[in-house]
Amino acid sequence: MTTDPYKRIADAVEGASPQPLRAAPPTADADDASDGDACDALGPSDQEADGVDMRVVERCAKLDQSDTDNGKRLIEHFGADLVVMAQGGVEGGGWLGWEGRYWDLDGGVARASKMAQMIGGRIGLETRYLQQTPAEARVIEEADNLAADDESDGAKAVRRAAAAAEKALEKRRLARWRFAVSSKNSARLVAMLKTAAPHLRREPGGFNSESMLIVTQNATLRVIVEEIGGKKEARLDVRRGFAREDYATGLVPCDFDLMAKAAKWDAFLLRCLPSADMRRTVRQYAGLGLVGTLLQKLMFHHGFGANGKSVFLAVISGVIGKSYGVSLPKETILGRGERGAGQASPDIVRLFGKRFVRIDELKEDESLREDLVKRLTGGDEMAVRNLFEGYFDFANRATPHMSGNGFPKIDGTDNGIWRRMLVVHWSVTIPPEERREFDGFVAELLEERSGILNWLLDGVLDYLEHGLFIAPEIAAATSKYQEEMNPIGEFIKDCVEAHEGERVAASTAYQAYVSWSMANAKRAKTQTAFGREMAKLFKRDNDRARSYLDCRLHDVPDRPEEPGKARAATDYPEGYGDERAKRTQHEADSDLCGGTYREGMRLRSGDHLRPARR
């Protein structure tokens, strides 16, 4: 073992793996360029130093050349402007980018991708911060301290070690430069985002948690409610600035101007909704599209064309904007199909972070998906997912507006669905000579965005101070809609009253309903449907002649008969007509009271229908 200190240093340096950085890559191959222009031979970096925080670059120079550490580089350079909405079953979730005023959800993936594409250029800047290892620095210093005429074997070994140390640094810089270029490749960009995402996750409930916060183009608004003298008072707090910490995901695309007016908008509403009460209800409800307050209500704008309802919804959508508002296809809430437990729900996912939702042109008589409507307006959390993505839970906070020329079909008669409905009938038809081209008129009204924003804010404050005001016309239109969807209930209200000790034969009740339907030009429901509705309100007696107890008929209209038409057997009330009519009516009564009559069956006192013994 040599005692020459120079030789021991040289052996240590030449035999060691050069590690100037934690987990640094191996040195370049022997045939790699070794001069200072090697990096330039690969092409210049596309990242200029101007505008880059070089302190961050220096910190990142200590990272290794891997996908994992590229994820760390993305966070170091851009982590303040990126966040991931957590989803179950995946490493990350949905990307959001800081737009300068709010967290952009719709454009978050694109923003994150653009930032990832900048990392390669910044890795190129790291080359200037790569340094020798302590051992390399020592041997280079030893070589510099040698006498110029020292030609001993030890001195030669030190000079060789110093040259190797300098070449090792150059190779590492070359390798880092090559890694910078490869980090711009698609696969590495995807890997960078994937490895960064778990460190940027935030639960869905952490966004928009302040429901009364509204971000506009020039200010952040907060609606504040205080109780003064036993009365609620609502006011606006205006902050000229924006904060990442608000985690707001929406922006109203207009300036807030407290003095702004909307004269054309006011004139439009006065023309199309002449009732001041209706305008108040509509303003309150539309205003809630600015805040995250859910009323468990659904407003249906009804009218037959040229009445202003579509213009109204288009203008409100334009003022509230796409980040706070969304339009869904009518298929979302129409039809009888139900999604499976694992089925994707991309249309419902779009409601996350929204405060206003619009569903236009609902088809008349097509069934409303009542369970979904109840969930969307109920405020409870729902599990949703996009196609090929993870699940997350959120509670809808978007105020729903539907519109159509006809009413969708609502089969349910329970209060759970009907207490949610608010029908606004746009009854004024604009004459042809007053009509405007749709897009041009909407654009003209939107020139008053700031004034319309104030109109909406007034609606919010009015609601918070006084609660939802329901105009008598809206209550009446909603009641009429309910009656049209449940004509049996309307018949019961008109012609059946509770009266203890009385009974009405099931057949008599149904025939009275048929007469009422004919007199009111309505299509009668089936006997089975009639029996179900009656049974909800009145006790049934199935022991003898099938009857409804503790009720009686009143004010049943006469049935108009077609000339020359003989009475059918089922036209006879119970106790009238021939035996064939009675037998036919017995079958009908069985169906009315929830049973099913078949030949070979008989009824015994105290029993339900059962097969006859043969």
C-alpha positions as CSV (number, residue, x, y, z in Angstrom):
1,M,0.0,0.0,0.0
2,T,1.5,3.3,-1.1
3,T,2.3,6.0,1.4
4,D,2.2,8.7,-1.2
5,P,-0.7,11.0,-0.2
6,Y,-1.1,12.3,-3.8
7,K,-1.4,8.7,-5.1
8,R,-4.1,7.9,-2.4
9,I,-6.1,10.9,-3.5
10,A,-5.8,10.0,-7.2
11,D,-6.8,6.4,-6.5
12,A,-9.8,7.5,-4.5
13,V,-11.0,9.9,-7.2
14,E,-10.4,7.6,-10.2
15,G,-12.0,4.7,-8.4
16,A,-15.1,6.5,-7.1
17,S,-18.4,7.0,-8.9
18,P,-18.7,10.8,-9.4
19,Q,-21.8,11.9,-7.4
20,P,-22.0,15.7,-7.4
21,L,-25.8,15.3,-6.9
22,R,-28.0,13.0,-5.0
23,A,-28.7,9.9,-7.1
24,A,-27.0,11.5,-10.1
25,P,-26.9,9.6,-13.4
26,P,-23.8,7.7,-14.5
27,T,-21.2,9.6,-16.5
28,A,-21.5,9.9,-20.2
29,D,-19.8,7.3,-22.5
30,A,-16.1,7.7,-23.3
31,D,-16.8,8.9,-26.8
32,D,-19.0,11.7,-25.6
33,A,-17.8,15.2,-26.4
34,S,-15.6,16.6,-23.7
35,D,-15.1,20.2,-24.6
36,G,-17.2,23.1,-23.3
37,D,-19.2,23.3,-26.5
38,A,-20.7,19.8,-26.1
39,C,-24.0,21.1,-24.7
40,D,-24.3,23.6,-27.5
41,A,-23.9,20.8,-30.0
42,L,-27.3,19.4,-28.8
43,G,-29.1,22.6,-29.5
44,P,-29.9,25.6,-27.3
45,S,-32.5,25.3,-24.5
46,D,-35.8,27.1,-25.3
47,Q,-35.9,28.6,-21.8
48,E,-34.3,32.0,-21.3
49,A,-33.2,32.9,-17.8
50,D,-35.1,36.2,-17.9
51,G,-38.2,35.9,-15.7
52,V,-37.1,32.6,-14.2
53,D,-36.4,32.4,-10.4
54,M,-32.8,31.2,-10.6
55,R,-32.9,30.3,-6.9
56,V,-35.5,27.6,-7.8
57,V,-33.3,26.5,-10.7
58,E,-30.3,26.2,-8.3
59,R,-32.4,24.1,-5.9
60,C,-33.6,21.8,-8.7
61,A,-30.1,21.3,-9.9
62,K,-29.6,19.1,-6.8
63,L,-32.4,16.8,-8.0
64,D,-31.7,13.7,-10.0
65,Q,-32.6,12.8,-13.6
66,S,-35.9,10.9,-13.1
67,D,-39.6,11.2,-13.7
68,T,-40.2,11.4,-10.0
69,D,-37.8,14.3,-9.6
70,N,-39.3,16.0,-12.7
71,G,-42.6,15.9,-10.8
72,K,-40.8,17.7,-8.0
73,R,-39.4,20.3,-10.5
74,L,-42.9,21.0,-11.7
75,I,-44.0,21.6,-8.1
76,E,-41.0,23.8,-7.4
77,H,-41.5,26.0,-10.4
78,F,-45.3,26.1,-10.7
79,G,-46.8,24.4,-7.6
80,A,-48.3,27.7,-6.4
81,D,-50.4,27.8,-9.6
82,L,-51.5,24.2,-9.8
83,V,-53.8,22.1,-7.7
84,V,-55.5,18.7,-8.2
85,M,-59.0,17.9,-7.2
86,A,-58.7,14.5,-5.5
87,Q,-60.6,11.5,-7.0
88,G,-60.9,8.1,-5.5
89,G,-59.2,5.2,-7.2
90,V,-56.5,7.2,-9.0
91,E,-53.2,8.8,-8.0
92,G,-54.3,12.3,-8.7
93,G,-57.5,13.6,-10.1
94,G,-58.7,16.7,-12.0
95,W,-56.2,19.5,-12.6
96,L,-57.0,23.1,-11.9
97,G,-54.8,26.1,-12.8
98,W,-54.6,29.5,-11.2
99,E,-55.8,32.0,-13.8
100,G,-54.9,35.1,-11.8
101,R,-58.4,35.5,-10.3
102,Y,-59.8,32.0,-9.8
103,W,-58.9,28.4,-10.1
104,D,-59.7,27.3,-13.7
105,L,-61.2,23.8,-13.7
106,D,-62.2,23.6,-17.4
107,G,-58.8,24.6,-18.6
108,G,-56.8,23.1,-15.8
109,V,-55.4,20.2,-17.8
110,A,-54.2,22.4,-20.6
111,R,-52.6,24.8,-18.2
112,A,-50.8,22.1,-16.3
113,S,-49.6,20.6,-19.6
114,K,-48.2,23.9,-20.8
115,M,-46.3,24.3,-17.5
116,A,-44.9,20.8,-17.8
117,Q,-43.6,21.6,-21.2
118,M,-41.6,24.5,-19.8
119,I,-39.7,22.3,-17.3
120,G,-37.3,20.9,-20.0
121,G,-36.0,24.3,-20.7
122,R,-35.5,25.0,-17.1
123,I,-33.6,21.8,-16.6
124,G,-31.2,23.1,-19.2
125,L,-30.6,26.1,-17.0
126,E,-29.5,23.8,-14.2
127,T,-26.3,22.9,-16.0
128,R,-24.7,26.1,-14.8
129,Y,-25.2,25.1,-11.1
130,L,-23.7,21.6,-11.4
131,Q,-20.4,21.4,-9.4
132,Q,-17.6,19.1,-8.5
133,T,-17.9,16.7,-5.6
134,P,-15.9,17.6,-2.6
135,A,-13.4,14.9,-3.5
136,E,-13.1,16.2,-7.1
137,A,-12.7,19.8,-5.8
138,R,-9.9,18.7,-3.4
139,V,-7.9,16.9,-6.1
140,I,-8.3,19.8,-8.5
141,E,-7.1,22.1,-5.7
142,E,-4.1,19.8,-5.1
143,A,-3.3,19.8,-8.8
144,D,-3.4,23.6,-8.8
145,N,-1.0,23.7,-5.8
146,L,1.6,21.5,-7.5
147,A,4.8,23.1,-8.5
148,A,5.0,23.6,-12.2
149,D,8.2,21.5,-12.4
150,D,7.1,18.7,-10.2
151,E,7.2,15.6,-12.5
152,S,7.1,13.0,-9.8
153,D,4.9,10.0,-10.2
154,G,2.6,11.2,-7.5
155,A,2.3,14.7,-9.1
156,K,1.5,13.1,-12.4
157,A,-1.2,10.9,-10.7
158,V,-2.8,14.0,-9.1
159,R,-2.8,15.9,-12.5
160,R,-4.5,12.8,-14.1
161,A,-7.1,12.7,-11.3
162,A,-7.7,16.5,-11.7
163,A,-8.2,16.1,-15.4
164,A,-10.6,13.2,-14.8
165,A,-12.5,15.3,-12.3
166,E,-13.0,18.2,-14.7
167,K,-14.1,15.8,-17.5
168,A,-16.5,14.1,-15.1
169,L,-18.2,17.4,-14.4
170,E,-18.4,18.2,-18.1
171,K,-20.0,14.8,-18.7
172,R,-22.5,15.4,-16.0
173,R,-23.4,18.7,-17.5
174,L,-23.8,17.0,-20.9
175,A,-26.0,14.3,-19.4
176,R,-28.2,16.9,-17.7
177,W,-28.6,18.8,-21.0
178,R,-29.6,15.6,-22.7
179,F,-32.1,14.9,-20.0
180,A,-33.5,18.4,-20.4
181,V,-34.2,17.7,-24.0
182,S,-35.7,14.3,-23.4
183,S,-37.9,15.8,-20.6
184,K,-39.8,17.5,-23.4
185,N,-40.9,14.2,-24.9
186,S,-44.6,13.3,-24.5
187,A,-44.0,10.2,-22.3
188,R,-41.9,12.2,-19.9
189,L,-44.4,15.0,-19.8
190,V,-47.2,12.5,-18.9
191,A,-45.0,10.9,-16.3
192,M,-44.1,14.3,-14.8
193,L,-47.7,15.2,-14.3
194,K,-48.5,11.8,-12.9
195,T,-45.8,11.9,-10.3
196,A,-46.6,15.5,-9.3
197,A,-50.3,15.0,-8.9
198,P,-50.4,13.1,-5.6
199,H,-48.5,16.0,-3.9
200,L,-51.0,18.6,-5.1
201,R,-54.3,16.9,-4.2
202,R,-57.1,18.8,-2.5
203,E,-60.4,17.3,-1.6
204,P,-63.5,18.4,-3.6
205,G,-65.0,20.0,-0.5
206,G,-62.0,22.3,-0.2
207,F,-63.1,24.2,-3.3
208,N,-65.8,26.9,-3.2
209,S,-66.3,26.3,0.5
210,E,-67.4,29.9,1.0
211,S,-70.7,29.9,-0.7
212,M,-71.3,33.6,-0.5
213,L,-68.1,34.6,-2.3
214,I,-68.4,35.8,-5.9
215,V,-65.4,36.5,-8.1
216,T,-65.8,39.2,-10.8
217,Q,-63.3,40.5,-13.3
218,N,-62.3,43.4,-11.1
219,A,-63.2,42.5,-7.5
220,T,-64.0,39.7,-5.1
221,L,-67.5,40.1,-3.5
222,R,-68.7,38.6,-0.3
223,V,-72.4,38.6,0.7
224,I,-72.6,39.1,4.4
225,V,-75.8,38.6,6.4
226,E,-76.2,40.1,9.9
227,E,-79.0,40.2,12.4
228,I,-79.7,43.7,13.5
229,G,-82.6,44.5,15.8
230,G,-84.1,41.1,15.3
231,K,-84.1,41.5,11.5
232,K,-81.7,40.1,8.9
233,E,-79.8,42.6,6.9
234,A,-77.7,41.5,3.9
235,R,-74.9,43.6,2.4
236,L,-71.9,43.3,0.0
237,D,-68.3,43.4,1.0
238,V,-66.1,44.4,-1.9
239,R,-62.4,43.4,-2.0
240,R,-60.3,44.8,-4.9
241,G,-58.1,41.7,-5.3
242,F,-58.0,38.0,-5.6
243,A,-56.6,35.2,-3.4
244,R,-55.6,31.7,-4.2
245,E,-56.6,30.7,-0.7
246,D,-60.2,31.3,-1.5
247,Y,-60.1,28.3,-3.9
248,A,-62.9,29.7,-5.9
249,T,-63.4,27.9,-9.3
250,G,-65.7,30.5,-10.9
251,L,-65.6,34.0,-12.4
252,V,-68.4,36.3,-13.4
253,P,-67.1,37.6,-16.7
254,C,-67.9,41.3,-16.1
255,D,-66.8,44.1,-13.9
256,F,-68.6,45.0,-10.7
257,D,-69.8,48.6,-10.8
258,L,-72.1,49.5,-7.9
259,M,-73.6,52.4,-10.0
260,A,-74.2,50.4,-13.2
261,K,-77.8,50.4,-14.5
262,A,-79.6,48.1,-16.9
263,A,-82.4,50.2,-18.5
264,K,-82.9,47.9,-21.5
265,W,-83.0,44.8,-19.3
266,D,-85.6,46.4,-17.1
267,A,-87.7,47.3,-20.1
268,F,-87.5,43.8,-21.5
269,L,-88.6,42.3,-18.2
270,L,-91.5,44.7,-17.8
271,R,-92.6,43.9,-21.4
272,C,-92.4,40.1,-21.0
273,L,-93.2,39.7,-17.3
274,P,-95.6,42.5,-16.5
275,S,-96.4,41.1,-13.0
276,A,-94.1,42.8,-10.4
277,D,-94.6,39.8,-8.1
278,M,-93.4,37.4,-10.8
279,R,-90.4,39.6,-11.6
280,R,-89.5,39.5,-7.9
281,T,-89.6,35.8,-7.6
282,V,-87.6,35.4,-10.8
283,R,-85.0,37.9,-9.7
284,Q,-84.5,36.2,-6.3
285,Y,-84.2,32.7,-7.9
286,A,-82.0,33.8,-10.7
287,G,-79.8,35.7,-8.3
288,L,-79.1,32.6,-6.4
289,G,-77.2,31.5,-9.5
290,L,-74.4,33.7,-8.2
291,V,-74.0,32.0,-4.8
292,G,-73.8,28.4,-3.6
293,T,-77.2,28.4,-1.9
294,L,-79.6,25.6,-2.9
295,L,-83.3,26.0,-2.2
296,Q,-84.5,22.5,-3.1
297,K,-86.5,24.3,-5.9
298,L,-86.5,23.9,-9.6
299,M,-87.8,26.7,-11.9
300,F,-89.6,25.7,-15.1
301,H,-90.0,28.5,-17.6
302,H,-93.1,27.7,-19.7
303,G,-94.4,29.4,-22.8
304,F,-95.3,28.8,-26.5
305,G,-92.7,30.9,-28.2
306,A,-91.9,34.6,-28.9
307,N,-92.4,35.3,-25.2
308,G,-88.9,36.2,-23.9
309,K,-88.1,33.1,-21.8
310,S,-85.2,32.0,-24.0
311,V,-83.8,35.5,-24.2
312,F,-84.0,35.7,-20.4
313,L,-82.1,32.5,-19.9
314,A,-79.5,33.3,-22.5
315,V,-78.7,36.7,-20.9
316,I,-78.5,35.3,-17.4
317,S,-76.2,32.5,-18.7
318,G,-74.0,35.2,-20.3
319,V,-73.8,37.3,-17.2
320,I,-73.1,34.4,-14.8
321,G,-70.5,32.9,-17.2
322,K,-69.3,29.5,-18.1
323,S,-67.2,28.9,-15.0
324,Y,-70.2,29.5,-12.7
325,G,-72.9,28.2,-15.0
326,V,-73.5,25.2,-17.3
327,S,-76.0,23.9,-19.8
328,L,-77.0,20.3,-19.7
329,P,-78.7,18.2,-22.4
330,K,-82.3,17.5,-21.7
331,E,-81.5,13.7,-21.8
332,T,-79.8,14.2,-18.4
333,I,-83.2,14.5,-16.6
334,L,-85.6,13.0,-19.1
335,G,-86.4,9.3,-19.5
336,R,-86.8,6.4,-17.3
337,G,-83.4,4.9,-17.5
338,E,-81.2,4.7,-14.4
339,R,-77.4,4.6,-14.4
340,G,-75.7,1.6,-13.0
341,A,-73.6,1.9,-9.8
342,G,-70.3,1.9,-11.8
343,Q,-71.5,3.8,-14.8
344,A,-69.8,7.1,-15.7
345,S,-71.7,10.3,-15.2
346,P,-69.8,13.0,-17.1
347,D,-72.9,15.2,-17.5
348,I,-73.4,15.3,-13.7
349,V,-69.7,15.8,-13.1
350,R,-70.0,19.1,-15.0
351,L,-72.1,20.5,-12.2
352,F,-69.1,20.5,-9.8
353,G,-68.4,24.1,-8.9
354,K,-71.4,25.5,-10.8
355,R,-74.1,27.7,-9.3
356,F,-76.4,28.0,-12.3
357,V,-77.6,25.2,-14.5
358,R,-79.8,25.5,-17.6
359,I,-81.7,22.7,-19.3
360,D,-83.7,23.8,-22.4
361,E,-86.4,22.5,-24.7
362,L,-87.8,19.7,-22.6
363,K,-90.1,17.5,-24.5
364,E,-93.8,17.5,-23.6
365,D,-95.1,14.3,-22.0
366,E,-91.6,12.7,-21.7
367,S,-91.1,11.5,-18.2
368,L,-89.0,13.5,-15.8
369,R,-86.4,11.5,-13.9
370,E,-87.8,12.4,-10.6
371,D,-85.3,10.6,-8.4
372,L,-82.4,12.5,-10.1
373,V,-84.2,15.8,-9.8
374,K,-84.7,15.2,-6.1
375,R,-81.0,14.4,-5.7
376,L,-79.8,17.4,-7.7
377,T,-82.0,19.8,-5.7
378,G,-81.7,18.0,-2.3
379,G,-78.2,19.2,-1.4
380,D,-76.9,15.7,-0.6
381,E,-73.5,14.4,-1.8
382,M,-73.5,12.3,-4.9
383,A,-70.7,9.9,-6.1
384,V,-69.8,10.7,-9.7
385,R,-67.0,10.1,-12.2
386,N,-65.8,11.0,-15.6
387,L,-65.2,8.3,-18.2
388,F,-62.0,6.4,-17.4
389,E,-61.4,8.5,-14.3
390,G,-61.8,8.2,-10.6
391,Y,-64.8,8.8,-8.4
392,F,-65.4,11.8,-6.2
393,D,-68.3,13.0,-4.0
394,F,-69.9,16.5,-4.2
395,A,-73.2,18.2,-3.4
396,N,-74.8,20.1,-6.3
397,R,-75.1,23.8,-5.5
398,A,-76.3,24.9,-9.0
399,T,-79.8,26.5,-9.1
400,P,-81.7,24.7,-11.9
401,H,-83.7,26.3,-14.6
402,M,-85.7,24.3,-17.1
403,S,-87.7,25.5,-20.1
404,G,-90.0,24.2,-22.7
405,N,-93.2,24.8,-24.7
406,G,-94.8,21.9,-23.0
407,F,-94.6,20.2,-19.7
408,P,-92.5,17.1,-19.0
409,K,-94.5,14.2,-17.5
410,I,-94.3,13.9,-13.7
411,D,-95.7,10.6,-12.5
412,G,-95.1,11.1,-8.8
413,T,-97.9,12.5,-6.7
414,D,-95.9,12.9,-3.5
415,N,-95.0,16.3,-2.1
416,G,-91.3,15.4,-2.5
417,I,-91.3,16.4,-6.2
418,W,-94.1,18.9,-6.3
419,R,-92.8,21.1,-3.5
420,R,-89.7,21.7,-5.6
421,M,-91.5,23.0,-8.7
422,L,-91.8,26.7,-9.6
423,V,-93.6,27.2,-12.9
424,V,-93.1,30.6,-14.5
425,H,-95.6,31.0,-17.4
426,W,-94.3,33.6,-19.9
427,S,-97.8,34.5,-21.2
428,V,-97.0,37.6,-23.3
429,T,-96.6,36.9,-27.0
430,I,-94.5,39.5,-28.7
431,P,-96.1,40.5,-32.0
432,P,-94.2,39.9,-35.2
433,E,-93.5,43.6,-35.8
434,E,-91.7,43.9,-32.4
435,R,-89.6,40.8,-32.6
436,R,-85.8,41.0,-32.8
437,E,-83.2,38.7,-34.2
438,F,-82.3,36.5,-31.2
439,D,-78.5,36.6,-31.1
440,G,-78.4,40.3,-31.8
441,F,-80.9,41.1,-29.1
442,V,-79.1,39.0,-26.5
443,A,-75.8,40.7,-27.4
444,E,-77.5,44.1,-27.0
445,L,-78.8,43.2,-23.6
446,L,-75.4,41.8,-22.5
447,E,-73.9,45.2,-23.1
448,E,-75.5,46.0,-19.7
449,R,-73.7,43.1,-18.0
450,S,-72.6,45.1,-14.9
451,G,-76.1,46.5,-14.4
452,I,-77.7,43.0,-14.8
453,L,-75.1,41.7,-12.3
454,N,-76.5,44.4,-9.8
455,W,-80.0,43.2,-10.6
456,L,-79.0,39.6,-9.7
457,L,-77.2,40.8,-6.6
458,D,-80.3,42.7,-5.5
459,G,-82.2,39.4,-5.9
460,V,-79.7,37.6,-3.6
461,L,-80.0,40.3,-0.9
462,D,-83.8,40.3,-1.1
463,Y,-83.9,36.5,-0.7
464,L,-81.5,36.5,2.3
465,E,-83.4,39.2,4.1
466,H,-87.0,38.1,3.4
467,G,-86.8,34.5,2.2
468,L,-88.1,33.2,-1.2
469,F,-91.2,35.1,-2.3
470,I,-93.5,33.0,-4.5
471,A,-95.7,35.1,-6.7
472,P,-99.4,34.1,-6.6
473,E,-99.3,33.6,-10.4
474,I,-96.3,31.2,-10.0
475,A,-98.1,29.3,-7.3
476,A,-101.2,29.0,-9.4
477,A,-99.3,27.8,-12.5
478,T,-97.5,25.2,-10.5
479,S,-100.8,24.0,-8.9
480,K,-102.3,23.8,-12.4
481,Y,-99.3,21.8,-13.7
482,Q,-99.7,19.4,-10.8
483,E,-103.4,18.9,-11.4
484,E,-102.7,18.2,-15.1
485,M,-100.2,15.6,-14.1
486,N,-102.6,14.0,-11.6
487,P,-106.1,14.2,-12.9
488,I,-107.3,11.6,-10.4
489,G,-106.1,13.9,-7.6
490,E,-108.0,16.7,-9.2
491,F,-111.2,14.6,-9.4
492,I,-110.8,13.7,-5.7
493,K,-110.4,17.3,-4.8
494,D,-113.5,18.2,-6.8
495,C,-115.9,15.3,-6.2
496,V,-114.9,13.3,-3.1
497,E,-115.0,14.4,0.5
498,A,-114.3,12.7,3.8
499,H,-117.4,11.8,5.7
500,E,-117.3,9.4,8.7
501,G,-119.6,6.4,8.4
502,E,-120.2,6.7,4.6
503,R,-118.9,4.4,2.0
504,V,-118.6,4.5,-1.8
505,A,-118.5,1.4,-3.9
506,A,-115.3,1.2,-5.9
507,S,-117.2,0.8,-9.2
508,T,-119.3,3.9,-8.4
509,A,-116.3,5.9,-7.6
510,Y,-114.6,5.0,-10.8
511,Q,-117.6,5.7,-13.0
512,A,-117.9,9.1,-11.3
513,Y,-114.3,9.7,-12.2
514,V,-115.0,8.7,-15.8
515,S,-117.9,11.1,-15.9
516,W,-115.8,13.9,-14.5
517,S,-113.0,13.2,-17.0
518,M,-115.5,13.4,-19.9
519,A,-117.0,16.6,-18.6
520,N,-113.6,18.2,-18.3
521,A,-112.2,16.8,-21.6
522,K,-109.6,14.8,-19.9
523,R,-108.4,11.3,-20.8
524,A,-109.4,8.9,-18.0
525,K,-106.7,6.8,-16.3
526,T,-107.0,3.1,-16.0
527,Q,-109.0,1.5,-13.2
528,T,-105.8,0.2,-11.6
529,A,-104.3,3.7,-11.5
530,F,-107.5,5.1,-10.1
531,G,-107.6,2.5,-7.4
532,R,-104.0,3.2,-6.3
533,E,-104.7,7.0,-5.9
534,M,-107.9,6.4,-4.0
535,A,-106.2,3.9,-1.7
536,K,-103.7,6.6,-0.7
537,L,-106.4,8.7,0.8
538,F,-109.2,6.4,1.9
539,K,-109.4,3.0,3.6
540,R,-110.5,0.1,1.5
541,D,-113.1,-2.5,2.5
542,N,-112.3,-5.7,0.6
543,D,-114.4,-8.0,2.7
544,R,-117.8,-7.5,1.0
545,A,-118.6,-5.3,-1.9
546,R,-115.4,-3.5,-2.6
547,S,-115.7,0.0,-1.2
548,Y,-113.9,3.1,0.1
549,L,-114.8,3.9,3.7
550,D,-115.5,7.2,5.4
551,C,-116.0,9.2,2.2
552,R,-118.8,10.2,-0.2
553,L,-119.2,11.7,-3.7
554,H,-120.5,15.1,-4.4
555,D,-121.0,17.4,-7.4
556,V,-120.3,14.6,-10.0
557,P,-121.1,16.0,-13.4
558,D,-123.5,14.3,-15.8
559,R,-121.8,12.1,-18.4
560,P,-122.3,13.3,-21.9
561,E,-123.4,10.3,-24.1
562,E,-123.1,9.9,-27.7
563,P,-126.4,9.7,-29.5
564,G,-127.5,6.1,-30.3
565,K,-124.8,4.5,-28.2
566,A,-126.0,1.7,-25.9
567,R,-124.6,1.7,-22.3
568,A,-121.8,-0.7,-21.8
569,A,-121.9,-3.1,-18.9
570,T,-119.3,-1.1,-17.0
571,D,-121.4,2.1,-17.3
572,Y,-123.8,0.7,-14.7
573,P,-123.2,1.7,-11.1
574,E,-123.1,-1.1,-8.6
575,G,-126.5,-2.7,-8.0
576,Y,-127.9,-1.9,-11.4
577,G,-128.1,-3.7,-14.7
578,D,-128.2,-7.4,-15.6
579,E,-126.2,-10.2,-14.1
580,R,-123.6,-9.9,-16.8
581,A,-123.0,-6.3,-15.9
582,K,-122.7,-7.2,-12.3
583,R,-120.2,-9.9,-12.9
584,T,-118.1,-7.6,-15.1
585,Q,-118.3,-4.9,-12.5
586,H,-117.1,-7.5,-9.8
587,E,-114.0,-8.0,-11.9
588,A,-113.5,-4.2,-12.2
589,D,-113.9,-3.7,-8.4
590,S,-111.4,-6.3,-7.7
591,D,-108.9,-4.5,-9.9
592,L,-109.8,-1.1,-8.4
593,C,-109.1,-2.3,-4.8
594,G,-105.7,-3.8,-5.6
595,G,-106.7,-7.4,-6.4
596,T,-106.6,-9.3,-9.7
597,Y,-109.7,-11.2,-10.6
598,R,-109.5,-14.4,-12.6
599,E,-111.9,-17.1,-13.6
600,G,-111.8,-19.9,-11.0
601,M,-111.3,-17.5,-8.1
602,R,-113.7,-16.5,-5.4
603,L,-113.8,-14.2,-2.4
604,R,-114.6,-15.3,1.2
605,S,-115.4,-13.0,4.0
606,G,-112.2,-11.8,5.8
607,D,-109.9,-13.2,3.1
608,H,-108.1,-11.8,0.1
609,L,-108.6,-13.4,-3.3
610,R,-107.6,-17.0,-3.4
611,P,-108.1,-19.9,-5.9
612,A,-111.3,-21.8,-5.6
613,R,-111.0,-25.5,-4.7
614,R,-111.7,-27.9,-7.6
